[in-house]
Amino acid sequence: MAPEGQAPKGKLVGFKPLQERYCYYSLDDGTVLGVKPVMVKVFRLLGPDGRPANGQDGAPAYFYQTQNVTQVLTPDEYKVMSSRDLQE
């Protein structure tokens, strides 16, 4: 296990986004908050022997870093945006 505050040992892996979408939330004050995670870095975890590690289920083990991107909309802005998206 890596010390607290440090990323686990791994090999940096390249990636490309296939789909990034916002999730929208209606707040009690009427504001609409949009949030989407955006991948920053992906690491293929390595075992103590330096070979690629797998989880208990045998699937490849990864560590990743994300950043949240947010939008703040009025209800009217959200209605215009969501109706435009439905037409495309």
ABEGO torsion letter per residue (X at the ends): XBBBGBBBBBBBBBBBBABBBBBBBBBAAGBBBBBBBBBABBBBBBBAAGBBBBBAAGBBBBBBBBBBBBBBBBAAAAAAAAAAAAAX
